[in-house]
Amino acid sequence: MNAAVRAVVRMGLYVGAKVYFIHEGYQGMVDGGDNIQEASWESVSSMLQVGGTVIGSARCKEFRSHEGRLKAAHNLVQHGITNLCVIGGDGSLTGANLFREEWSGLLSELVEQGSIEADAIQKYSALHIVGMVGSIDNDFCGTDMTIGTDSALHRIIEVVDAIMTTAQSHQRTFVLEVMGRHCGYLALVSALACGADWVLIPEMPPEDGWEDKMCQKLSATRSRGTRLNIIIVAEGAIDRHGKPITSSFVKDNVSTELCLVVKCLGFDTRVTILGHVQRGGTPSAFDRILASRMGVEAVLALLETTANTPACVVSLCGNQSVRLPLMECVQMVSTGLGWKDAKTATHSIHTSTKARKSFENNLKTYKLLAHRKPETELNFNVAVLNVGAPAAGMNAAVRSAVRVGISEGHKMFAVSDGFEGFSKGQIKEIKWADVGGWTGQGGSLICSVLLNESLGSALQAFLSLLELLTARGKYDEFCFCIPMCMLPATISNNVPGTDLSIGADTALNAIVETCDRIKQSASGTKRRVFIIETMGGYCGYLASVGGLAAGADAAYIYEEPFDIRDLQANVEHLTEKMKGSIQRGLVLRNENCNENYTTDFIYQLYSEEGKGVFDSRKNVLGHMQQGGAPSPFDRNFGTKISAKAMQWVTKKLLETFRQGRVFANSEDSCCLLGMRRRALVFQPVVQLKDDTDFVHRIPKEQWWLKLRPLMKILAKYKTSYDVSDSGQLEHVVRNRPKESDASVAM
């Protein structure tokens, strides 16, 4: 929420508005006084890394009454406020819309009471409202992700990863209860991200006799040599009769004749209830970027609002910001979905997920991977290999491909050491159980070799497919047996044909966490500027988006050429800021942004020019950006796009199978699966050649370059901001292409 508050304040000041904090939510609006304070640029400094909300939040019964809203209207008029940006859940946003609808009547009452002048009705004739959804449950219709959800997933996965080590040591079963009274998103995605054996959510009440089936599944898993079991329960989970399913019940209670884990299997079992730890902690890189983008979009929406414009909510669809009518979204949450009618347990999977595409896609993928299906008679041989440098999330993608492939009747093979291992015949069959526990492991468990350092990992895979495609003209074997699909996996996020790559989110989190620590290291010292070098080759994604998430003052990249005058202007800008209340500065530099303006050069320049005002420090992050456990985003993204890719491979095998052989020689049988704005798209690699700068290993067009002016605005630079790509008001039911699976983003 703090990243959203910061973005609204600074974008509001940038466009010339007077911006106010309203402390303690609607309670502060009703009480007025010191709860409504004008915000300055400096008042939102050093907020990005802080959890919760620094301006406070509170439930307010008084605002639900007409008298309370009358007081709130009076307080707003006294400060000349006619535009509200509300960050909250469906209840907060519904209250905001009611307040907006009553506004003119409230002003008339205030005039009759003599509380305000008569001309105030004309002067403050309309109240404009834009909402942003802040909820860790991700239970709002119309958006793929709500502010706070990704950070909550980080907390859950951190706990699960820690638990798994002790569980394996002692051969234990852990029952983990996560938040989600009416929405099982956190439980479901956590189960996907850690490969849980069983998940219980309110949207999917299990069939009668589920207890016995669960115990059979756990027993079968142990019999295959697995040393631990993970069961995840949403706090609102219920059975078909509306009876709550609690974590303690799953552990050891008795239901008629059926015993659960302890009594049925005798497994050493522990229960962990996470509670409000899921709401706390430092926000993730994804949440900071999402909230910053939404905050800026909210200000632009307020500027374009007229008296006839319905209140809107800023949402995320795939990788694009959209604006949706607030009440359309709220009505879809409160009616027709069923998951808030848990006591009657009459809802079905269809009714509870039809308007939440993100949830539906996660549910489908979990069903594909969690329970082994009877094998069919297709019996095609399909191989999986990793190419280039490892990226966090690769193992989750391999696990997904193997299990979906086996479910669809294929014999799956793993190729060790990429194409080098392929040429040497390092190929072996890989079974369902072989990939158990892979989702949370970093690196590449089937190994990945970079044959040519100058090409980089992503371009090596891309060029390898082009080579294999060309080889079809020389070798019949490549026509007869190989439909090919490439998944983008690189921390640099420099693959043509996709907005996002497996591994980039984990690298961003590593950068942001390190920047937070580095800035904190200067707490209490004199003013200091940090020069941080990031990886990425010639692609400035990590430096630019990491800079936006970490609150950088500048980010130097290859795609945006700079010279000594730009460097000098940045130094002067920081010097001016440091003379005020700003204590720390942050500058990011992409490793290949300029061969002459090196990290050492920039560090020495800042050190010399900042004398008497600030001192400087430098840090080269190096390969720490490539290591570590994959983030929830990368686990989920890798899992879902890999499942989709394997289904595509199956389809192509069936389409090209004739006379006992597979004959795949068309361009569309060799594709890259990428996220393009709102949709996942299979694109023939040959068609992406013209979109690629092979010399510098980057796409010719990169969507994130449009975020750079946003980073500069939030760092107090005077720059222009392109609003041509800003969201347009749409309707909830039409905010996605018909066949898109954009919500794979989380």
ABEGO torsion letter per residue (X at the ends): XAAAAAAAAAAAAAAGBBBBBBBGEAAAAAAEEAABBBBBAAAABGAAABBEBAAEBBBBAAAABAAAAAAAAAAAAAAGBABBBBBEBAAAAAAAAAAAAAAAAAAAAAAAAGABBAAAAAABABBBBBBBBBBAAGABBGBABBBGAAAAAAAAAAAAAAAAAAAAAAGBBBBBBBBGAABAAAAAAAAAAAGBABBBBAABBBBBGAAAAAAAAAAAAAAAGBABBBBBBBAABBBAAGBBBBAAAAAABBBEABBBAAAAAGBBBBBBBAEAAAABEBBBAAAAAAAAAAAAAAAAAAAABBAABBBBBBBBBEABBBBBBAAAAAAAAABGAGAABAAAGABBAAAAAAABAAAAAAAAAAAAAABBBBBBAAGBBBBBBBBEBBBBGAAAAAAAAAAAAAAAGBBBBBBBGEAAAAAAGBBBBBBAAAABGAAABBEBAAEBBBABAAAEAAAAAAAAAAAAAAAAAABAAAAAABBBBBBBBBAAGABBGBABBBGAAAAAAAAAAAAAAAAAAABGBBBBBBBBBBBGEABAAAAAAAAAAAGBABBBBAABBBBAAAAAAAAAAAAAAAABABABBBBBBBAAABAABBAAAAAAAAAAAABGABBBBBBBAEAAAABEBBBAAAAAAAAAAAAAAAAAAAAAAAAABBGGBBBBABAAABBBBBBBGABBBBBBAAAAAAABBAAAGBBABBAAAAAAAAAAAAAGBBBBBBAAABBBBBBAAAABBAABAAAAAX
